[in-house]
Amino acid sequence: MENQPSNEQQDDGPGWIEPGQKNVQLVYILYLVSLAMGFTLIVGMVFAYMNRDKTEGWIETHYTYAIRTFWMGVLYSIICSILVFVGIGLILMFVAVVWFVIRCIKGLQAVVRGEPIDNPQTWLV
């Protein structure tokens, strides 16, 4: 009797792996966890690419935003790595990490509220 699911449990849509709101939340969470464990960034990017064209319009803006966050983060990391030799790279790397965290938090907040990203093509936050 203990192992049977309760009648009060409700199915709240697709799971964490299928395209949708939960999956976009997972992508942003994996991006943030990547600051401690780098490989999760790649996993999040793969989810975003796999599910980008399989959802409704407002969720698709989040996938586009997440994909652009990944590629701009890679670009900023390369630029900062090169500028380390000039002496300003470490400061810019800190700025890039702050930018990355702000974009992920902004995306998470919007997806939880069920809102699209206003301008998913932006280079800023």
C-alpha positions in Angstrom: 0.0 0.0 0.0 2.9 2.4 0.7 4.4 2.0 -2.8 1.3 3.0 -4.7 1.1 6.5 -6.0 -1.3 8.8 -4.3 -4.3 10.1 -6.2 -3.3 13.6 -5.3 -0.2 13.5 -7.5 -0.6 15.3 -10.7 1.3 15.1 -14.0 2.6 18.6 -14.6 3.7 18.2 -18.2 6.8 16.9 -19.9 9.7 15.7 -17.8 13.2 17.2 -17.4 14.5 15.6 -20.6 11.7 16.4 -23.0 11.4 19.8 -24.6 9.6 22.3 -22.5 9.7 24.5 -19.5 11.4 22.0 -17.2 14.1 21.2 -19.7 14.9 24.9 -20.2 15.2 25.2 -16.4 17.5 22.2 -16.4 19.7 23.9 -19.1 20.1 27.0 -17.0 20.9 25.0 -13.9 23.5 22.9 -15.7 25.1 26.1 -17.0 25.3 27.4 -13.4 26.7 24.1 -12.1 29.3 24.3 -14.8 31.1 27.0 -12.8 32.1 24.2 -10.4 32.0 21.2 -12.8 32.7 22.3 -16.3 31.3 19.3 -18.2 27.7 20.2 -17.3 27.9 23.2 -19.6 28.3 20.9 -22.6 25.4 18.7 -21.4 23.2 21.8 -21.1 24.2 23.1 -24.5 23.3 19.7 -26.1 19.9 19.7 -24.5 19.3 23.3 -25.8 20.3 22.3 -29.4 18.3 19.1 -29.3 15.1 20.7 -28.1 15.3 24.2 -29.7 12.9 23.6 -32.6 10.5 21.2 -30.8 8.7 23.7 -28.6 6.3 26.6 -28.6 7.5 30.2 -29.3 8.2 31.5 -25.8 10.2 28.5 -24.7 12.2 28.6 -28.0 13.4 32.1 -27.1 15.0 30.5 -24.0 16.8 27.8 -26.0 18.1 30.5 -28.4 19.2 32.6 -25.4 20.9 29.6 -23.8 22.7 28.6 -27.0 23.9 32.2 -27.5 25.1 32.4 -23.9 27.2 29.3 -24.5 28.8 30.5 -27.7 29.4 34.1 -26.4 30.8 32.6 -23.2 33.3 30.6 -25.3 34.2 33.7 -27.3 34.7 35.8 -24.1 36.8 33.0 -22.5 39.1 32.8 -25.5 39.5 36.6 -25.6 40.2 36.7 -21.8 42.7 33.8 -22.1 44.6 35.7 -24.8 44.5 38.9 -22.8 45.9 37.2 -19.7 49.3 37.8 -21.2 48.7 41.5 -21.4 47.6 41.6 -17.8 43.9 42.5 -18.1 42.6 39.0 -18.9 41.9 37.9 -15.3 39.8 41.0 -14.6 37.9 40.5 -17.8 37.4 36.8 -17.0 35.8 37.8 -13.7 33.5 40.2 -15.7 32.7 37.4 -18.1 31.7 35.0 -15.3 29.5 37.7 -13.7 27.9 38.2 -17.2 27.3 34.5 -17.5 25.7 34.1 -14.1 23.4 37.1 -14.7 22.2 35.7 -18.0 21.5 32.3 -16.4 19.6 33.8 -13.5 17.7 36.2 -15.8 16.7 33.2 -17.9 15.7 31.0 -15.0 13.6 33.8 -13.5 11.8 34.4 -16.8 11.1 30.7 -17.5 9.7 30.1 -14.0 7.3 33.1 -14.6 6.4 31.6 -18.0 7.8 34.6 -19.9 9.9 34.7 -23.1 13.3 36.3 -23.3 12.6 39.7 -24.8 15.7 39.8 -27.0 17.4 36.4 -27.2 19.9 37.7 -29.8 21.4 40.2 -27.4 25.1 40.2 -26.6 24.4 41.9 -23.2 22.2 40.6 -20.4 
